[in-house]
Amino acid sequence: MGGGVGGLIAAKNLAQLHPSVDVTLIEKSPTYVSNFNANLYIGGLITFDEISHTYDQLVASSPIKLIRQRAAAIDRKKKQVSLASGEALAYDRLVLSPGVDLRYDSIPGWGAEFEDLMPHAWKGGRQIALLKLRLDAVEDGGTIVVLAPPNPYACPPGPYERVSMMAHALRAAGKRNCKIIVLDPKESFSMQGLFEEGWESHYPGMIQWIDASIYETIQSVDPKTNTVVTGFDTYRNAALVNVIPAQVAAAIARDAGLVDETGYCPIEAATMRSMIDPDIYALGDACLGGDMPKSAYAASSQAKVAAAAIATDLLGKPPASNSYESVCWSEIERDDAVKYASRYELRDAEIRLAASTVSQMGETAELRKANQQEKFRWNQTLVADMFS
Ligand SMILES: Cc1cc2nc3c(=O)[nH]c(=O)nc-3n(C[C@H](O)[C@H](O)[C@H](O)COP(=O)(O)OP(=O)(O)OC[C@H]3O[C@@H](n4cnc5c(N)ncnc54)[C@H](O)[C@@H]3O)c2cc1C
């Protein structure tokens, strides 16, 4: 369930490597807009078409049966998924990769009814397109306020790559007097030194990051007047407010009782099998992946482990060795990408960091450009692995 990164890679691995398994994919949207490329679109580095993918080629070229409907509920006792149409679908094993839901109640004054006034652009193509439209309409000298999310959330460096890409788009349009203020409930963020160094050199004076020890709390927002009130200051008449709220596993997982008190699905580290239901495997942003970040790379790595574990479980195949990896590349400016690459191992029944490398401050322009090219190659491979 879920035709995003985790669901598609798991489905394709099962269908290709174990043809005797019948694989059905349930996805509610006709088009997948890849979040993991959304910031590059917002920066104007790639087009909306380049981040939009249909399932047509997958359906034509693989034995996977696609059900284009919303899964309404999971009946774990009967091992059935009920669809929005009312039809029920039986499963032997269910792979659950529905991503995250936004916590609309996490910012006072904001909510689903205001997401067009203060877009999140953290889920769904419509929101991503809206944020880009709104950004392009900001006039020179305008102030943009970005509310960053608390941990854990999809893509740890994502909000800061977004801010970089916003600054890139503004400067490319000659709007050098705009300001972007990031209000962050966290004391620090992923690859902070690298981002701050890049902001200083590419966009001097344009981006200001403030953590909650300074602004205290977000007391309220008023979407109708684009106002953000913090314990310390009030930002009135902002040109744009981008609210990236707190997140939890998608409703289908929560409603089926597959999450713990964190709001995410606990899993057995060696297999991605749910700790709550042994017939279900939970992947990607919706799961508690130990030390792994919620990234597309991680979801894909987890999906391969789950597919192998299901083959062992259903077909008695010898257990595969499980290795987990993630690489997060972040674009600070065109041709200036930084990266955090990590490998994970099983320790004390948890997925724990085994080794990592991260870009260094002051690196050469050639190295940063090579990172960007590496990211584009990885993107192309991932998209091909998912949709063809
Ligand atoms: C702005 C942004 C930038 C990012 N940048 C990067 C990056 O540079 N690199 C990186 O590695 N990661 C990045 N990520 C994170 C990456 O996109 C996610 O980690 C990844 O997509 C997770 O895969 P997933 O399978 O868990 O969920 P998703 O890819 O979100 O897929 C979930 C799918 O489930 C479907 N679904 C949900 N509920 C139902 C239901 N009830 N019935 C049917 N279908 C359902 C949804 O429609 C969706 O297609 C970024 C994320 C964001 C938001």
The ligand as a MOL file (V3000), in Angstrom:
LIG
                    3D

  0  0  0     0  0            999 V3000
M  V30 BEGIN CTAB
M  V30 COUNTS 53 58 0 0 0
M  V30 BEGIN ATOM
M  V30 1 C 10.2090 18.8340 0.4200 0
M  V30 2 C 10.8360 17.4800 0.5710 0
M  V30 3 C 12.1040 17.2730 0.0650 0
M  V30 4 C 12.6870 16.0100 0.1520 0
M  V30 5 N 13.9360 15.8410 -0.3680 0
M  V30 6 C 14.5170 14.6140 -0.2950 0
M  V30 7 C 15.8090 14.4020 -0.8420 0
M  V30 8 O 16.4300 15.3170 -1.4250 0
M  V30 9 N 16.3480 13.1620 -0.7330 0
M  V30 10 C 15.6870 12.1290 -0.1230 0
M  V30 11 O 16.2390 11.0120 -0.0680 0
M  V30 12 N 14.4700 12.3030 0.4200 0
M  V30 13 C 13.8640 13.5040 0.3410 0
M  V30 14 N 12.6090 13.6980 0.8760 0
M  V30 15 C 11.9610 12.5920 1.6190 0
M  V30 16 C 11.3290 11.5580 0.6750 0
M  V30 17 O 10.4600 12.1710 -0.2510 0
M  V30 18 C 10.5760 10.5440 1.5260 0
M  V30 19 O 11.4370 10.0780 2.5470 0
M  V30 20 C 10.0980 9.3520 0.7020 0
M  V30 21 O 9.2340 9.7800 -0.3210 0
M  V30 22 C 9.4100 8.3390 1.6140 0
M  V30 23 O 8.8270 7.2960 0.8770 0
M  V30 24 P 7.5060 6.6080 1.4200 0
M  V30 25 O 7.2610 5.4170 0.5500 0
M  V30 26 O 7.5750 6.4170 2.8830 0
M  V30 27 O 6.3560 7.7020 1.2080 0
M  V30 28 P 5.9120 8.4800 -0.0970 0
M  V30 29 O 6.9660 8.4790 -1.1360 0
M  V30 30 O 5.4050 9.7870 0.4030 0
M  V30 31 O 4.6920 7.6330 -0.6760 0
M  V30 32 C 3.5100 7.4150 0.0520 0
M  V30 33 C 2.4200 7.0440 -0.9550 0
M  V30 34 O 1.3250 6.4440 -0.2480 0
M  V30 35 C 0.1170 6.9120 -0.8120 0
M  V30 36 N -0.9420 6.7410 0.1930 0
M  V30 37 C -0.9950 7.2570 1.4490 0
M  V30 38 N -2.1210 6.8470 2.0650 0
M  V30 39 C -2.7790 6.0540 1.1900 0
M  V30 40 C -4.0160 5.3390 1.2660 0
M  V30 41 N -4.7910 5.3650 2.3470 0
M  V30 42 N -4.4030 4.6320 0.1730 0
M  V30 43 C -3.6310 4.5860 -0.9590 0
M  V30 44 N -2.4580 5.2520 -1.0760 0
M  V30 45 C -2.0360 5.9750 -0.0110 0
M  V30 46 C 0.4280 8.3640 -1.1650 0
M  V30 47 O -0.4820 8.8700 -2.1380 0
M  V30 48 C 1.8570 8.2670 -1.6830 0
M  V30 49 O 1.9140 8.0490 -3.0820 0
M  V30 50 C 11.9880 14.9350 0.7780 0
M  V30 51 C 10.7140 15.1560 1.3010 0
M  V30 52 C 10.1310 16.4140 1.1940 0
M  V30 53 C 8.7400 16.6240 1.7220 0
M  V30 END ATOM
M  V30 BEGIN BOND
M  V30 1 1 1 2
M  V30 2 1 2 3
M  V30 3 2 2 52
M  V30 4 2 3 4
M  V30 5 1 4 5
M  V30 6 1 4 50
M  V30 7 2 5 6
M  V30 8 1 6 7
M  V30 9 1 6 13
M  V30 10 2 7 8
M  V30 11 1 7 9
M  V30 12 1 9 10
M  V30 13 2 10 11
M  V30 14 1 10 12
M  V30 15 2 12 13
M  V30 16 1 13 14
M  V30 17 1 14 15
M  V30 18 1 14 50
M  V30 19 1 15 16
M  V30 20 1 16 17
M  V30 21 1 16 18
M  V30 22 1 18 19
M  V30 23 1 18 20
M  V30 24 1 20 21
M  V30 25 1 20 22
M  V30 26 1 22 23
M  V30 27 1 23 24
M  V30 28 2 24 25
M  V30 29 1 24 26
M  V30 30 1 24 27
M  V30 31 1 27 28
M  V30 32 2 28 29
M  V30 33 1 28 30
M  V30 34 1 28 31
M  V30 35 1 31 32
M  V30 36 1 32 33
M  V30 37 1 33 34
M  V30 38 1 33 48
M  V30 39 1 34 35
M  V30 40 1 35 36
M  V30 41 1 35 46
M  V30 42 1 36 37
M  V30 43 1 36 45
M  V30 44 2 37 38
M  V30 45 1 38 39
M  V30 46 1 39 40
M  V30 47 2 39 45
M  V30 48 1 40 41
M  V30 49 2 40 42
M  V30 50 1 42 43
M  V30 51 2 43 44
M  V30 52 1 44 45
M  V30 53 1 46 47
M  V30 54 1 46 48
M  V30 55 1 48 49
M  V30 56 2 50 51
M  V30 57 1 51 52
M  V30 58 1 52 53
M  V30 END BOND
M  V30 END CTAB
M  END
